[in-house]
Amino acid sequence: MEKNILIMEDEGLIALELKTKLKSWGYDKVFISSTGSEALEIAKKHPPHLVVADIHLKGKINGIETIKKLKSWSKFPIIIISAYMDPKVVDSALEINPNCYLLKPLNNEELRINIQLALK
């Protein structure tokens, strides 16, 4: 499918696993960033149709702040993936109006369905 999907994930193995899953589901244009600044650079070259983002990233800019900057350029659906259910973390995620908030470890079927719904 010709949709640019940007994965923002600081854990390399999780990011590669997500990319592999997405490609197996037919999504060919999948880009990975581990930092907010890297995500911004990728998005300039390949504007995302969907962002799958962890809140905690390497570097100075977290996932929430990065998405706020990206959303100033264009609109796209957001799937937050996080290991945290702390109310403060969830509240900060709600600021960017995500399509969904999925907890790690991810359920493959739940992720696949939410990606399909977000790209609909």
FIPATOR-568844 format. One record per residue (C-alpha): residue number from 0; residue in three letters; x, y, z. Coordinates in pm, whole numbers, padded with zeros to 5 digits, always signed. Layout:
<sites>
(NUM; "ala"; (X; Y; Z))
...
</sites>
This chain:
<sites>
(0; "met"; (+00000; +00000; +00000))
(1; "glu"; (+00128; +00342; -00093))
(2; "lys"; (+00101; +00505; +00249))
(3; "asn"; (+00396; +00657; +00433))
(4; "ile"; (+00402; +00527; +00789))
(5; "leu"; (+00642; +00681; +01037))
(6; "ile"; (+00739; +00474; +01340))
(7; "met"; (+00881; +00680; +01627))
(8; "glu"; (+01035; +00432; +01871))
(9; "asp"; (+01354; +00457; +02075))
(10; "glu"; (+01398; +00082; +02120))
(11; "gly"; (+01559; -00052; +01804))
(12; "leu"; (+01430; -00409; +01829))
(13; "ile"; (+01071; -00294; +01881))
(14; "ala"; (+01099; -00053; +01589))
(15; "leu"; (+01234; -00323; +01355))
(16; "glu"; (+00968; -00568; +01472))
(17; "leu"; (+00697; -00310; +01399))
(18; "lys"; (+00841; -00238; +01055))
(19; "thr"; (+00851; -00610; +00974))
(20; "lys"; (+00488; -00653; +01083))
(21; "leu"; (+00372; -00354; +00880))
(22; "lys"; (+00553; -00478; +00570))
(23; "ser"; (+00398; -00824; +00614))
(24; "trp"; (+00056; -00653; +00624))
(25; "gly"; (+00126; -00485; +00290))
(26; "tyr"; (+00255; -00145; +00399))
(27; "asp"; (+00570; -00086; +00196))
(28; "lys"; (+00672; +00269; +00290))
(29; "val"; (+00765; +00237; +00657))
(30; "phe"; (+01019; +00472; +00810))
(31; "ile"; (+01180; +00445; +01155))
(32; "ser"; (+01311; +00719; +01381))
(33; "ser"; (+01448; +00690; +01733))
(34; "thr"; (+01462; +01065; +01803))
(35; "gly"; (+01226; +01355; +01754))
(36; "ser"; (+01469; +01544; +01532))
(37; "glu"; (+01516; +01238; +01311))
(38; "ala"; (+01137; +01201; +01282))
(39; "leu"; (+01106; +01564; +01169))
(40; "glu"; (+01373; +01511; +00901))
(41; "ile"; (+01205; +01193; +00773))
(42; "ala"; (+00864; +01364; +00766))
(43; "lys"; (+01002; +01648; +00551))
(44; "lys"; (+01112; +01396; +00288))
(45; "his"; (+00825; +01149; +00329))
(46; "pro"; (+00513; +01321; +00472))
(47; "pro"; (+00339; +01061; +00691))
(48; "his"; (-00010; +00928; +00632))
(49; "leu"; (+00012; +00767; +00978))
(50; "val"; (+00244; +00804; +01278))
(51; "val"; (+00292; +00517; +01523))
(52; "ala"; (+00472; +00678; +01815))
(53; "asp"; (+00618; +00597; +02152))
(54; "ile"; (+00601; +00887; +02396))
(55; "his"; (+00959; +00842; +02517))
(56; "leu"; (+01225; +00893; +02251))
(57; "lys"; (+01600; +00940; +02254))
(58; "gly"; (+01725; +01297; +02234))
(59; "lys"; (+01584; +01627; +02352))
(60; "ile"; (+01233; +01611; +02202))
(61; "asn"; (+00980; +01351; +02324))
(62; "gly"; (+00714; +01188; +02108))
(63; "ile"; (+00436; +01429; +02211))
(64; "glu"; (+00639; +01742; +02128))
(65; "thr"; (+00753; +01590; +01800))
(66; "ile"; (+00396; +01512; +01697))
(67; "lys"; (+00286; +01866; +01786))
(68; "lys"; (+00553; +01999; +01547))
(69; "leu"; (+00457; +01751; +01275))
(70; "lys"; (+00088; +01839; +01309))
(71; "ser"; (+00170; +02205; +01244))
(72; "trp"; (+00274; +02092; +00893))
(73; "ser"; (-00011; +01855; +00808))
(74; "lys"; (-00287; +01635; +00945))
(75; "phe"; (-00248; +01261; +00993))
(76; "pro"; (-00375; +00990; +01228))
(77; "ile"; (-00169; +00897; +01533))
(78; "ile"; (-00135; +00570; +01719))
(79; "ile"; (+00044; +00602; +02052))
(80; "ile"; (+00228; +00296; +02179))
(81; "ser"; (+00351; +00306; +02536))
(82; "ala"; (+00445; +00090; +02829))
(83; "tyr"; (+00299; +00351; +03064))
(84; "met"; (-00054; +00384; +03204))
(85; "asp"; (+00038; +00662; +03447))
(86; "pro"; (-00242; +00924; +03432))
(87; "lys"; (+00009; +01205; +03368))
(88; "val"; (+00154; +01020; +03069))
(89; "val"; (-00192; +00941; +02930))
(90; "asp"; (-00305; +01302; +02981))
(91; "ser"; (-00003; +01430; +02790))
(92; "ala"; (-00087; +01191; +02505))
(93; "leu"; (-00445; +01316; +02497))
(94; "glu"; (-00313; +01665; +02415))
(95; "ile"; (-00234; +01550; +02061))
(96; "asn"; (-00570; +01377; +02010))
(97; "pro"; (-00443; +01031; +01910))
(98; "asn"; (-00665; +00783; +01728))
(99; "cys"; (-00574; +00526; +01992))
(100; "tyr"; (-00338; +00451; +02280))
(101; "leu"; (-00202; +00097; +02279))
(102; "leu"; (-00007; -00059; +02562))
(103; "lys"; (+00316; -00254; +02515))
(104; "pro"; (+00361; -00537; +02468))
(105; "leu"; (+00150; -00487; +02158))
(106; "asn"; (-00122; -00726; +02048))
(107; "asn"; (-00065; -00784; +01675))
(108; "glu"; (-00431; -00808; +01581))
(109; "glu"; (-00525; -00501; +01784))
(110; "leu"; (-00243; -00305; +01619))
(111; "arg"; (-00338; -00422; +01269))
(112; "ile"; (-00705; -00329; +01315))
(113; "asn"; (-00621; +00013; +01458))
(114; "ile"; (-00385; +00087; +01169))
(115; "gln"; (-00657; -00008; +00920))
(116; "leu"; (-00909; +00215; +01098))
(117; "ala"; (-00665; +00506; +01118))
(118; "leu"; (-00586; +00489; +00746))
(119; "lys"; (-00948; +00452; +00639))
</sites>
